[in-house]
């Protein structure tokens, strides 16, 4: 695994700087997540990239055959393997949340 950091030179998109299409995508992310993940602010520079990511994510969640907890294990494993501390923390939190019994 490389320890190099790469930058493509695009600035994260905010609600204030977003065009119409980007704004719609960010609003959808806000509604779905309760916040806009930083990676979305970057991917939305290329709306087609964000839309493709969203479709793949939705398909994995709905058609993988894994339980929500198992899905988080997959995401957590990928995050650790990719060396992404941000995603590792997010999916660790989600994994813990999946394991807590729901109160009736």
C-alpha positions in Angstrom: 0.0 0.0 0.0 1.3 3.4 -1.0 1.6 6.2 1.6 1.4 8.9 -1.2 -1.4 11.4 -1.2 -2.8 12.5 -4.5 -4.9 15.5 -5.3 -6.9 16.2 -8.5 -7.2 19.9 -7.8 -10.9 20.1 -7.5 -12.4 22.0 -4.6 -15.2 20.4 -2.5 -18.6 21.6 -3.7 -20.8 23.3 -1.1 -24.5 24.3 -1.2 -23.4 27.8 -2.0 -21.1 26.9 -4.9 -23.2 24.0 -6.4 -24.9 24.3 -9.7 -28.5 23.1 -10.0 -27.6 19.4 -10.7 -25.0 19.3 -7.9 -27.4 21.0 -5.5 -30.0 18.4 -6.1 -27.5 15.6 -5.5 -26.2 17.2 -2.3 -29.8 17.8 -1.0 -30.6 14.1 -1.6 -27.4 13.1 0.3 -28.4 15.5 3.2 -31.9 13.9 3.3 -30.5 10.3 3.2 -27.6 10.8 5.7 -28.6 13.7 7.9 -25.5 15.4 6.6 -23.4 15.6 3.5 -20.3 13.3 3.7 -17.1 15.0 2.6 -16.5 12.4 -0.2 -19.9 13.4 -1.7 -18.8 17.1 -1.7 -15.8 16.0 -3.8 -17.5 13.4 -6.1 -20.3 15.8 -7.0 -17.7 17.9 -9.0 -18.6 15.2 -11.6 -22.3 14.6 -11.1 -22.2 11.5 -13.2 -19.6 10.0 -10.9 -21.7 10.7 -7.9 -24.8 9.3 -9.5 -22.9 6.1 -10.5 -21.7 5.7 -6.9 -25.2 6.2 -5.5 -26.6 3.6 -7.9 -23.9 1.0 -7.0 -24.4 1.8 -3.3 -28.2 1.4 -3.5 -27.8 -1.9 -5.5 -25.3 -3.3 -2.9 -27.6 -2.4 0.0 -30.8 -3.8 -1.7 -29.5 -6.8 -3.6 -26.3 -8.1 -2.0 -28.0 -10.6 0.2 -26.0 -9.4 3.2 -27.6 -8.2 6.4 -27.0 -4.5 7.2 -24.4 -5.6 9.8 -22.6 -7.8 7.2 -22.7 -4.9 4.7 -21.0 -2.7 7.2 -18.3 -5.3 7.6 -17.7 -5.2 3.9 -17.5 -1.4 3.9 -15.3 -1.4 7.0 -12.9 -4.0 5.4 -12.6 -1.9 2.3 -12.0 1.3 4.3 -9.2 -0.3 6.3 -7.7 -1.8 3.2 -7.8 1.5 1.4 -6.2 3.2 4.4 -9.1 5.7 4.7 -9.3 6.8 8.4 -12.5 8.9 7.7 -14.4 5.9 6.2 -13.0 3.5 8.7 -14.4 5.7 11.5 -17.7 6.2 9.8 -18.3 2.5 9.1 -17.0 1.5 12.6 -19.7 3.7 14.0 -22.3 2.2 11.6 -21.2 -1.3 12.5 -21.7 -0.6 16.2 -25.1 1.0 15.5 -26.2 -2.2 13.5 -25.3 -4.4 16.5 -27.4 -2.5 19.1 -30.7 -4.1 19.8 -33.6 -1.8 19.0 -35.9 -0.8 21.8 -39.5 -1.8 21.4 
